[in-house]
């Protein structure tokens, strides 16, 4: 009986690692680590998954995403490139690599990858909206507007694409088109601070000062500690020659952000316009 007991114990001891090894799925374990924010653990797991199956494009994509998340763009691009080689018909490796190139500052390669992704999958709005984002960064507003429009055909409720297109219209001086896009974006995202400030700028550029004031005031309610929006509203009050309210907003902005010289400069101009040069000089 003792011998049988010892044999049973040995079987348990030597069988346990085998069972544990069979249970361990590095790819699944890596995804769980990613979900917990354990980037290093996830990279180790995906590396193990690649060791077990060097042709697993998904493991390269997942590890590349971890590298990108921690700012190692060259390592991320290398993994996404390997995923492209393993699965060149899929749009996903091109999209991911394009994002990594974009964040690295290589906008031309980013745009080329988004183009490759869009060629493979025209049903994914991100292929167009991401390309539009970097076209806009390059100053090619017409192409950006066209791509944001394509993205919206695929995903008509994409507030970010309306915002991006609206901003390009604003830069072109097409304020009515910009405001229309911001109107739609705000209906989709009614508590987005940036949408109100950007629509406010469009109203201000158009000379619709009452609407601009309303948008900046709404933005202030959303983020009352954001100094810039007080200065932007002060600029509108100044354009309306309401210097008292303008100075009040600039003073609030300076109190919140005393380190921003442009706000003080604008306040001094308003003070001069009002005739309060002594106060402006003391600032």
Secondary structure, 3 states (H helix, E strand, C coil): CHHHHHHHHHHHHHHHHHHHHHHCCHHHHHHHHHHCCCHHHHHHHHHHHHHHCCCCHHHHHHHHHHHHHCCCHHHHHHHHHHHHHHCCCCCHHHHHHHHHHHHHCCHHHHHHHHHHHHHHCCCCHHHHHHHHHHHHHCCCHHHHHHHHHHHHHHCCCCHHHHHHHHHHHHHHCCHHHHHHHHHHHHHHCCCCHHHHHHHHHHHHHHCCHHHHHHHHHHHHHHCCCCHHHHHHHHHHHHHCCCHHHHHHHHHHHHHHCCCCHHHHHHHHHHHHHHCCHHHHHHC
